[in-house]
Amino acid sequence: MNLRSRNKVSADFSMSSMTDIVFLLLIFFMLTSPAITPEALDLILPKAKGKTTNVSSLSVSITKDLQVYINSERVSQSALEATLKQKLAGEEDPTIILRAEEGVPIEKAVNVMDIANRNRYKIVLAVKPENN
């Protein structure tokens, strides 16, 4: 007489859903962690959570008194786009770090972002890490 059960429980564990979650988290963190390198101008940046570092082509800084600098060279607002085009000519993946000091009107930062958008430059807004 054969008394064995016909229903056998499989002890195998499928890792496919776990690997899907791991890959999604990996992609999320890769996309949300662009890097920023500080430049020579000493600006008081707005605070935000998180800290990133990246190799950049150049830095555009706006001070409280609305002076605009490309890296450490002062540039007028009217010559900003032409100077950016000149400095980023020939770059394969041009990246601009926008360093707007705390208290700068948002219109000035948006102007630089608009220039970057029109010329298809990648732009990253630099912030000071917030301490908890």
N, CA and C of each residue as an Amber inpcrd file, in Angstrom:
protein
   396
   0.8150000  -1.1700000   0.0000000   0.0000000   0.0000000   0.0000000
   0.8750000   1.2560000   0.0000000   0.6100000   2.1430000  -0.9460000
   1.4040000   3.3580000  -1.1220000   0.6860000   4.5310000  -0.4640000
   1.2180000   5.0470000   0.6620000   0.5730000   6.1160000   1.4130000
   1.2500000   7.4810000   1.2200000   2.0500000   7.6320000   0.2310000
   2.7250000   8.9090000  -0.0050000   1.7510000   9.9360000  -0.5840000
   1.9960000  11.1880000  -0.2180000   1.1410000  12.2720000  -0.6830000
   1.5280000  12.6560000  -2.1060000   0.5220000  12.9780000  -2.9060000
   0.7810000  13.3820000  -4.2780000   1.1640000  14.8730000  -4.3610000
   0.7550000  15.6540000  -3.3910000   1.0440000  17.0920000  -3.3820000
   2.3620000  17.3370000  -2.6590000   3.3740000  17.6840000  -3.4180000
   4.6740000  17.9620000  -2.8270000   4.8810000  19.4690000  -2.8120000
   5.3630000  19.9990000  -1.7080000   5.6510000  21.4110000  -1.5630000
   7.0840000  21.6490000  -2.0280000   7.2240000  22.6180000  -2.9310000
   8.5560000  22.9180000  -3.4520000   9.2810000  23.8510000  -2.4810000
  10.5280000  23.5530000  -2.2050000  11.3250000  24.3610000  -1.2820000
  12.1540000  25.4070000  -2.0270000  11.9280000  25.5760000  -3.3110000
  12.6910000  26.5560000  -4.1000000  12.1970000  27.9680000  -3.8050000
  13.1230000  28.9170000  -3.8350000  12.8000000  30.3300000  -3.5860000
  13.1550000  31.1170000  -4.8440000  12.2000000  31.8560000  -5.3620000
  12.4300000  32.6230000  -6.5760000  13.0340000  33.9870000  -6.2290000
  14.1600000  34.2940000  -6.8240000  14.8480000  35.5610000  -6.5490000
  14.5070000  36.6450000  -7.5670000  13.6540000  36.3610000  -8.5260000
  13.4030000  37.3310000  -9.6000000  12.7710000  38.6240000  -9.0910000
  11.8190000  38.5420000  -8.1920000  11.2170000  39.7740000  -7.6850000
  12.2010000  40.5550000  -6.8040000  13.0480000  39.8780000  -6.0920000
  14.0540000  40.5450000  -5.2670000  15.0750000  41.2660000  -6.1420000
  15.5140000  40.6490000  -7.2260000  16.4690000  41.2990000  -8.1130000
  15.8320000  42.4920000  -8.8280000  14.5520000  42.4080000  -9.1450000
  13.8560000  43.5500000  -9.7470000  13.8990000  44.7560000  -8.8160000
  13.6270000  44.5350000  -7.5520000  13.6350000  45.6250000  -6.5720000
  15.0370000  46.2000000  -6.4130000  16.0310000  45.3530000  -6.3650000
  17.4150000  45.8120000  -6.2220000  17.8270000  46.6470000  -7.4310000
  17.4900000  46.2080000  -8.6350000  17.8360000  46.9800000  -9.8310000
  17.0950000  48.3030000  -9.8790000  15.8420000  48.3430000  -9.4730000
  15.1030000  49.6000000  -9.4390000  15.7240000  50.5790000  -8.4390000
  16.1200000  50.0840000  -7.2730000  16.7960000  50.9500000  -6.2960000
  18.1410000  51.4420000  -6.8190000  18.8690000  50.5800000  -7.4950000
  20.1510000  50.9670000  -8.0660000  19.9730000  52.0820000  -9.0930000
  19.0170000  51.9380000  -9.9790000  18.7460000  52.9690000 -10.9900000
  18.3050000  54.2630000 -10.3240000  17.4380000  54.1790000  -9.3060000
  16.9650000  55.3710000  -8.6010000  18.1360000  56.1390000  -8.0030000
  19.0430000  55.4700000  -7.3090000  20.1550000  56.1540000  -6.6660000
  21.1670000  56.6780000  -7.6790000  21.3250000  56.0020000  -8.7960000
  22.2390000  56.4990000  -9.8230000  21.7010000  57.7750000 -10.4640000
  20.3970000  57.8570000 -10.6450000  19.8010000  59.0350000 -11.2720000
  19.6810000  60.2170000 -10.3180000  19.5620000  59.9550000  -9.0310000
  19.3500000  61.0480000  -8.0760000  20.6190000  61.4980000  -7.3700000
  21.7670000  61.0710000  -7.8300000  22.9910000  61.4970000  -7.1560000
  23.9960000  62.1240000  -8.1170000  23.6120000  63.2230000  -8.7950000
  24.6140000  63.9330000  -9.5880000  25.6090000  64.6100000  -8.6500000
  26.7980000  64.8010000  -9.1310000  27.8470000  65.3000000  -8.2460000
  28.1450000  66.7750000  -8.4730000  28.6570000  67.4030000  -7.4110000
  28.9570000  68.8330000  -7.4410000  30.3470000  69.0420000  -6.8510000
  31.1290000  69.8680000  -7.5030000  32.4230000  70.2450000  -6.9480000
  32.4080000  71.7220000  -6.6110000  32.9010000  72.1080000  -5.4430000
  32.9140000  73.5220000  -5.0750000  33.9490000  74.2930000  -5.8870000
  33.6750000  75.5660000  -6.1370000  34.5740000  76.4280000  -6.8940000
  35.2410000  77.4370000  -5.9610000  35.9680000  78.3860000  -6.5110000
  36.7870000  79.3050000  -5.7280000  35.9880000  80.3730000  -4.9940000
  34.8290000  80.7870000  -5.4920000  34.0570000  81.8350000  -4.8390000
  33.4170000  81.3120000  -3.5650000  33.4690000  82.1140000  -2.5130000
  32.8930000  81.7230000  -1.2320000  31.4790000  82.2910000  -1.1300000
  30.4900000  81.4720000  -1.4590000  29.0920000  81.8850000  -1.4240000
  28.3770000  81.1540000  -0.2980000  27.3960000  81.8000000   0.2800000
  26.5410000  81.1400000   1.2640000  25.3720000  80.5520000   0.4840000
  25.4160000  79.2380000   0.2810000  24.4100000  78.5620000  -0.5350000
  23.1930000  78.2040000   0.3020000  22.0240000  78.0720000  -0.3410000
  20.8500000  77.6040000   0.3960000  21.0900000  76.1900000   0.9110000
  20.4520000  75.8540000   2.0250000  20.6340000  74.5350000   2.6140000
  19.6000000  73.5620000   2.0700000  20.0170000  72.3020000   1.9230000
  19.1210000  71.2320000   1.4900000  19.6840000  69.9200000   1.9970000
  18.8360000  68.9250000   2.0890000  19.2910000  67.6140000   2.5340000
  20.0060000  66.9240000   1.3910000  21.0240000  66.1630000   1.7200000
  21.7690000  65.4130000   0.7220000  23.0170000  66.1480000   0.2940000
  23.9680000  65.3960000  -0.2400000  25.2170000  65.9700000  -0.7190000
  25.6310000  65.1690000  -1.9330000  26.0370000  65.8600000  -3.0000000
  26.4470000  65.1690000  -4.2060000  27.7520000  65.7560000  -4.7100000
  28.4890000  64.9530000  -5.4790000  29.7230000  65.4270000  -6.0880000
  29.7450000  64.9790000  -7.5370000  30.2900000  65.8410000  -8.4090000
  30.3300000  65.5490000  -9.8350000  31.4500000  66.3360000 -10.4910000
  31.9570000  65.8290000 -11.5850000  32.9220000  66.5710000 -12.3750000
  32.1290000  67.4840000 -13.2920000  32.4160000  68.7740000 -13.2490000
  31.6410000  69.7200000 -14.0450000  32.5310000  70.3980000 -15.0710000
  31.8820000  70.9180000 -16.1090000  32.6110000  71.6660000 -17.1130000
  32.9720000  73.0420000 -16.5620000  32.0050000  73.7360000 -15.9730000
  32.2610000  75.0380000 -15.3740000  31.1770000  75.3880000 -14.3760000
  31.4150000  76.4720000 -13.6470000  30.5000000  76.9010000 -12.5960000
  30.0360000  78.3260000 -12.8760000  28.7300000  78.5650000 -12.7250000
  28.1690000  79.9110000 -12.8160000  27.7150000  80.2810000 -11.4100000
  28.2680000  81.3700000 -10.8760000  27.9500000  81.8140000  -9.5220000
  27.2640000  83.1620000  -9.5700000  26.2160000  83.3280000  -8.7430000
  25.5140000  84.6050000  -8.6310000  25.5910000  85.0330000  -7.1730000
  26.1690000  86.2170000  -6.9180000  26.3170000  86.7140000  -5.5520000
  25.0750000  87.4870000  -5.1310000  25.0300000  87.8580000  -3.8240000
  23.8900000  88.6250000  -3.2930000  23.6980000  89.9480000  -4.0070000
  24.8130000  90.5960000  -4.3900000  24.7040000  91.8780000  -5.0810000
  24.5700000  91.7010000  -6.5940000  24.1160000  90.4970000  -7.0200000
  23.7480000  90.1580000  -8.4030000  24.9050000  90.2320000  -9.3930000
  26.1090000  89.9970000  -8.9180000  27.2520000  89.8790000  -9.8170000
  27.3400000  88.4310000 -10.2680000  27.6280000  88.2350000 -11.5570000
  27.6780000  86.8890000 -12.1350000  29.1320000  86.5390000 -12.4460000
  29.5260000  85.3280000 -12.0500000  30.8770000  84.8300000 -12.2940000
  30.7970000  83.5010000 -13.0270000  31.6840000  83.3110000 -13.9920000
  31.8840000  81.9980000 -14.6010000  33.2210000  81.5180000 -14.0680000
  33.1800000  80.4160000 -13.3270000  34.2860000  79.9600000 -12.4870000
  34.6580000  81.1240000 -11.5630000  35.7860000  81.7720000 -11.7100000
  36.0950000  82.9180000 -10.8470000  36.2140000  84.2120000 -11.6530000
  35.7630000  84.1920000 -12.9060000  35.8500000  85.3520000 -13.7990000
  34.5000000  86.0780000 -13.8500000  34.5120000  87.3760000 -13.5310000
  33.2750000  88.1570000 -13.5240000  32.7990000  88.4120000 -14.9570000
  31.4750000  88.2450000 -15.1700000  30.8690000  88.3970000 -16.4870000
  29.6000000  89.2230000 -16.3270000  29.2850000  90.0710000 -17.3270000
  28.0400000  90.8400000 -17.2660000  26.8750000  89.9370000 -17.6610000
  25.6690000  90.3100000 -17.2070000  24.4710000  89.5220000 -17.5260000
  24.2570000  89.4250000 -19.0320000  24.5290000  90.5190000 -19.7470000
  24.2870000  90.5310000 -21.1900000  25.2610000  89.6300000 -21.9530000
  26.4640000  89.4480000 -21.4330000  27.4730000  88.6250000 -22.1160000
  27.5080000  87.1920000 -21.5980000  26.6080000  86.8450000 -20.6990000
  26.6380000  85.5230000 -20.0690000  26.4710000  84.3920000 -21.0790000
  25.4520000  84.4690000 -21.9160000  25.1920000  83.3770000 -22.8640000
  26.3300000  83.2210000 -23.8640000  26.8230000  84.3370000 -24.4010000
  27.9240000  84.2620000 -25.3710000  29.1820000  83.6700000 -24.7340000
  29.4620000  84.0560000 -23.4930000  30.6460000  83.5360000 -22.8050000
  30.4980000  82.0440000 -22.5150000  29.2930000  81.6310000 -22.1120000
  29.0600000  80.2050000 -21.8710000  29.2390000  79.3970000 -23.1550000
  28.7040000  79.8940000 -24.2590000  28.8530000  79.1880000 -25.5370000
  30.3260000  79.0670000 -25.9110000  31.0810000  80.1360000 -25.6860000
  32.4980000  80.1320000 -26.0260000  33.2670000  79.1330000 -25.1630000
  33.0050000  79.1410000 -23.8590000  33.7490000  78.2660000 -22.9540000
  33.3580000  76.7980000 -23.0840000  32.1020000  76.5320000 -23.4600000
  31.6390000  75.1460000 -23.5550000  31.6960000  74.5940000 -24.9740000
  32.2260000  75.3660000 -25.9160000  32.3580000  74.8830000 -27.2950000
  33.3300000  73.7060000 -27.3210000  32.9340000  72.6420000 -27.9650000
  33.7840000  71.4610000 -28.0760000  33.6540000  70.4730000 -26.9320000
  32.9180000  70.8220000 -25.8820000  32.6980000  69.8830000 -24.7690000
  31.7320000  68.7990000 -25.2230000  32.0160000  67.5520000 -24.8600000
  31.1510000  66.4530000 -25.2690000  29.8410000  66.4320000 -24.4980000
  29.9150000  66.5730000 -23.1940000  28.7180000  66.5810000 -22.3500000
  28.8100000  67.7870000 -21.4160000  28.4940000  69.0020000 -21.9110000
  28.6910000  70.2070000 -21.0960000  27.7720000  70.2490000 -19.8840000
  28.3610000  70.5220000 -18.7330000  27.6150000  70.6030000 -17.4810000
  27.9260000  71.9340000 -16.8060000  26.8650000  72.5830000 -16.3240000
  27.0110000  73.8470000 -15.6120000  26.5560000  73.6320000 -14.1750000
  27.3890000  74.0560000 -13.2240000  26.9940000  74.0590000 -11.8210000
  26.5080000  75.4700000 -11.5130000  25.2590000  75.6090000 -11.1200000
  24.6890000  76.9180000 -10.7900000  24.7750000  77.1140000  -9.2880000
  25.5460000  78.1200000  -8.8670000  25.7450000  78.4110000  -7.4440000
  25.1440000  79.7790000  -7.1650000  23.8790000  79.8080000  -6.8020000
  23.1910000  81.0570000  -6.4820000  23.2260000  81.2500000  -4.9740000
  23.7870000  82.3730000  -4.5440000  23.9080000  82.6490000  -3.1150000
  22.5260000  82.8160000  -2.4960000  22.4280000  82.5220000  -1.2090000
  21.1770000  82.6520000  -0.4780000  20.6760000  84.0930000  -0.5570000
  19.4260000  84.2870000  -0.9390000  18.8510000  85.6130000  -1.0390000
  18.8260000  86.1790000  -2.4540000  19.3950000  85.4660000  -3.4120000
  19.3740000  85.9140000  -4.8070000  17.9640000  85.7000000  -5.3650000
  17.3960000  86.6990000  -6.0620000  16.0550000  86.5160000  -6.6470000
  16.0320000  85.3200000  -7.6020000  14.9550000  84.5670000  -7.5530000
  14.8410000  83.3470000  -8.3510000  14.9280000  83.6340000  -9.8490000
  14.5510000  84.8450000 -10.2640000  14.5880000  85.1980000 -11.6900000
  16.0070000  85.1100000 -12.2460000  16.9990000  85.4640000 -11.4320000
  18.3920000  85.4220000 -11.8870000  18.8460000  83.9800000 -12.1110000
  18.4490000  83.0780000 -11.2180000  18.8020000  81.6650000 -11.3760000
  18.0590000  81.0590000 -12.5670000  16.7910000  81.4380000 -12.7310000
  15.9940000  80.9230000 -13.8470000  16.5700000  81.4010000 -15.1770000
  17.1280000  82.6070000 -15.2170000  17.7490000  83.1120000 -16.4290000
  18.9070000  82.2080000 -16.8640000  19.7400000  81.7980000 -15.9210000
  20.8680000  80.9070000 -16.2370000  20.3420000  79.5400000 -16.6710000
  19.2950000  79.0440000 -16.0000000  18.7080000  77.7590000 -16.3730000
  18.1220000  77.8100000 -17.7800000  17.5190000  78.9410000 -18.1390000
  16.9520000  79.1160000 -19.4640000  18.0460000  79.0990000 -20.5290000
  19.1600000  79.7520000 -20.2530000  20.3010000  79.7420000 -21.1870000
  20.7970000  78.3070000 -21.3750000  20.9120000  77.5610000 -20.2830000
  21.3670000  76.1700000 -20.3620000  20.3750000  75.3180000 -21.1480000
  19.0880000  75.5400000 -20.9370000  18.0670000  74.7720000 -21.6390000
  18.0920000  75.0550000 -23.1400000  18.2160000  76.3220000 -23.5080000
  18.2420000  76.6890000 -24.9300000  19.4420000  76.0760000 -25.6540000
  20.5560000  75.9770000 -24.9570000  21.7820000  75.4590000 -25.5730000
  22.0270000  73.9830000 -25.2740000  21.0650000  73.3410000 -24.6340000
  21.1320000  71.9030000 -24.3030000  22.3310000  71.5560000 -23.4280000
  22.5730000  72.4170000 -22.4310000  23.5980000  72.1450000 -21.4430000
  22.9290000  71.5020000 -20.2390000  23.6290000  70.5850000 -19.6170000
  23.1430000  69.9920000 -18.3760000  23.4310000  70.9860000 -17.2580000
  22.4530000  71.2050000 -16.3640000  22.6510000  72.1750000 -15.2840000
  22.3010000  71.5340000 -13.9540000  23.1350000  71.8260000 -12.9420000
  22.9410000  71.2950000 -11.5990000  22.9560000  72.4720000 -10.6380000
  21.9860000  72.5250000  -9.7380000  21.9180000  73.5890000  -8.7370000
  22.6830000  73.1490000  -7.4980000  23.6960000  73.9260000  -7.1190000
  24.5190000  73.6020000  -5.9580000  23.8260000  74.1010000  -4.6850000
  23.8480000  73.2830000  -3.6440000  23.2950000  73.6550000  -2.3430000
  24.2740000  73.2500000  -1.2600000  24.1190000  73.8640000  -0.1030000
  24.9270000  73.5320000   1.0760000  24.2180000  72.3900000   1.7930000
  24.9350000  71.3250000   2.1810000  24.2920000  70.2170000   2.8850000
  23.6850000  70.6880000   4.2090000  22.4970000  70.2130000   4.4950000
  21.8040000  70.5840000   5.7260000  22.1880000  69.6200000   6.8290000
  22.6310000  70.1600000   7.9530000  23.0030000  69.3290000   9.0970000
  21.7710000  69.0730000   9.9520000  21.5860000  67.8060000  10.3300000
  20.4180000  67.4350000  11.1460000  20.7190000  67.5900000  12.6140000
